[in-house]
Amino acid sequence: MIKIREAIVVEGRYDRNTLSQIVDAPILETSGFGIMKDKQQLDLLRKVANSRGLIVFTDSDGAGFVIRNYLKGAIPAEQLKHAYIPDIVGKEKRKSAPGKEGKLGVEGMRPEVIIDALRKAGATIEGESASRTAGNITKQDFMELGLSGGPNSKEKRLKLLQKLDLPEHTSSNALLQAINLLVDIDELRKIIGANDD
């Protein structure tokens, strides 16, 4: 079990149960879309984010991104970190059928995938040195590399998302944030070059 300084916010109780077996950290729930109507829970998330930081850890489906984006708009960016699980097709053991998009959610991830996602998000893990800030990659760099503003930008971003095991719903801005945690500009150029082959 790893101890994390920040609190983690997940969609529901099954996600919370999975994480509580892997990490020692406060784990809060959004109750799915319930967070959009629950002012008290949102106020709690804001207070926790202000006091210790908050890691948003939602599913990689469309609903997870709606919740993630809602929280992005409601809590200052400097108090948030974003953990992303990869797009993995499947269904959770407790369910009789896969979800709408056929992807595993947080509750269906293996422990090593969850820990890797938290590390990539820049979680403060007790006993580990602070995660590096890989780069100062900008939107201009994205344009120069053809990841935005070009005729094939969307396809290039999708290839990059797959290479980095990030969900397909990741927006350009969220991808830029994740890239800056993971690689520097030279590493990004190499990855982009490999994608062009």
C-alpha positions in Angstrom: 0.0 0.0 0.0 1.3 3.4 -0.9 0.7 6.6 1.1 -0.4 9.7 -0.8 -0.5 13.2 0.5 -3.3 14.5 -1.7 -6.9 13.4 -1.4 -8.4 11.4 -4.3 -11.8 12.0 -5.8 -13.5 9.1 -7.6 -17.0 8.6 -9.1 -18.5 6.0 -6.8 -18.2 3.6 -3.9 -16.8 0.7 -6.0 -14.0 2.9 -7.3 -13.4 4.0 -3.7 -13.3 0.3 -2.5 -10.7 -0.6 -5.1 -8.5 2.4 -4.3 -8.7 1.9 -0.6 -7.0 -1.5 -1.0 -4.1 0.1 -2.9 -3.5 3.6 -1.4 -3.5 5.2 2.0 -5.2 8.6 1.3 -8.5 10.2 1.8 -10.8 9.0 -0.9 -14.0 11.1 -1.7 -16.8 10.3 -4.1 -18.7 12.4 -6.6 -21.7 10.0 -6.6 -21.4 10.1 -10.4 -23.2 13.2 -11.8 -24.6 13.8 -8.3 -21.7 16.2 -7.6 -23.3 18.6 -10.0 -26.3 19.0 -7.7 -24.6 18.5 -4.3 -23.3 21.9 -3.2 -22.1 20.6 0.2 -20.0 17.8 -1.4 -18.5 20.3 -3.9 -17.7 22.7 -1.0 -16.0 19.8 0.8 -13.9 19.0 -2.3 -12.9 22.6 -2.6 -11.8 22.7 1.0 -9.8 19.5 0.7 -8.2 20.7 -2.6 -7.2 23.9 -0.9 -5.7 22.3 2.2 -3.9 19.2 0.8 -4.5 19.0 -3.0 -6.9 16.8 -4.9 -6.3 14.1 -7.5 -9.3 13.6 -9.9 -9.4 10.0 -10.8 -12.5 9.3 -12.9 -13.2 6.6 -15.5 -11.9 7.0 -19.0 -15.4 7.0 -20.6 -17.4 10.1 -21.7 -19.3 10.3 -18.3 -15.9 10.3 -16.4 -14.7 13.2 -18.5 -17.9 15.2 -18.0 -17.4 14.9 -14.2 -13.6 15.6 -14.5 -14.3 18.7 -16.6 -17.0 19.9 -14.1 -14.5 19.7 -11.3 -11.9 21.5 -13.5 -14.3 24.4 -13.7 -15.2 24.4 -10.0 -11.8 24.1 -8.3 -8.6 26.1 -9.0 -6.3 24.3 -11.4 -3.3 24.7 -9.1 -5.1 22.6 -6.5 -5.9 19.7 -8.9 -3.9 16.9 -10.4 -5.4 14.5 -12.9 -4.9 10.7 -13.0 -6.0 8.9 -16.1 -6.5 5.2 -16.6 -5.9 3.8 -20.0 -8.7 2.7 -22.3 -9.0 -1.0 -21.6 -12.0 -2.9 -23.1 -13.8 -5.2 -20.6 -16.3 -5.3 -17.8 -16.0 -5.3 -14.1 -16.6 -8.6 -12.2 -19.6 -7.4 -10.4 -21.4 -6.3 -13.6 -23.4 -8.5 -15.9 -22.6 -6.5 -19.0 -19.9 -3.9 -19.9 -20.6 -0.2 -19.6 -21.9 1.9 -22.5 -18.5 2.3 -24.1 -17.3 -1.1 -23.2 -14.3 0.1 -21.1 -13.1 -0.8 -17.7 -13.5 1.8 -15.1 -11.3 2.7 -12.1 -12.7 -0.2 -10.1 -11.6 -2.7 -12.8 -8.0 -1.7 -13.0 -5.1 -3.7 -11.7 -3.2 -2.2 -8.7 -0.1 -1.5 -10.8 -2.1 0.4 -13.4 -3.7 2.6 -10.6 -0.3 3.2 -9.0 1.2 4.1 -12.4 -1.6 6.5 -13.1 -1.2 8.2 -9.8 2.6 8.6 -10.3 2.0 10.0 -13.8 -0.4 12.5 -12.3 2.3 13.8 -10.0 0.9 12.4 -6.7 3.0 13.1 -3.7 3.9 9.5 -2.5 5.5 9.1 0.9 9.0 7.7 0.7 9.5 8.6 -2.9 11.3 11.7 -4.2 9.1 14.4 -5.7 8.1 13.6 -9.2 9.9 15.5 -11.8 8.3 18.2 -13.9 9.3 16.8 -17.3 8.8 19.8 -19.5 7.6 23.2 -20.3 5.8 22.1 -23.5 3.5 24.8 -24.8 0.5 25.0 -27.1 2.8 26.5 -29.7 4.9 23.3 -29.5 1.8 21.3 -30.1 1.1 23.4 -33.2 4.7 23.0 -34.5 4.5 19.2 -33.9 1.2 19.0 -35.7 -0.8 18.0 -32.6 -3.1 21.0 -33.0 -4.2 23.4 -35.7 -3.4 21.1 -38.6 -5.3 18.9 -41.0 -4.3 15.6 -39.2 -4.0 17.0 -35.7 -6.7 14.9 -34.2 -5.3 11.7 -35.7 -1.8 12.5 -34.4 -3.2 13.3 -30.9 -5.1 9.9 -30.9 -1.9 8.1 -31.8 0.0 9.9 -29.0 -2.8 9.1 -26.5 -2.5 5.4 -27.4 1.3 5.5 -27.1 1.1 7.1 -23.7 -1.8 4.9 -22.5 -4.1 7.9 -22.0 -7.9 7.7 -22.7 -9.2 8.7 -26.1 -11.5 11.4 -24.5 -8.5 13.4 -23.3 -8.8 17.0 -24.5 -5.9 18.8 -26.1 -5.5 20.9 -22.9 -5.5 17.8 -20.7 -3.1 16.1 -23.0 -0.8 19.1 -22.8 -1.0 19.0 -19.0 -0.2 15.2 -18.9 2.6 15.5 -21.4 4.3 18.1 -19.2 4.2 15.6 -16.3 5.6 12.7 -18.4 8.1 13.9 -21.0 10.3 16.8 -22.1 10.2 18.3 -25.6 12.9 16.0 -27.0 11.2 12.9 -25.7 7.9 14.1 -27.2 9.5 14.7 -30.6 10.9 11.1 -30.5 7.4 9.7 -29.7 5.8 11.8 -32.4 8.5 10.6 -34.8 7.8 7.0 -33.9 4.1 7.6 -34.5 4.8 8.8 -38.0 6.4 5.5 -39.0 
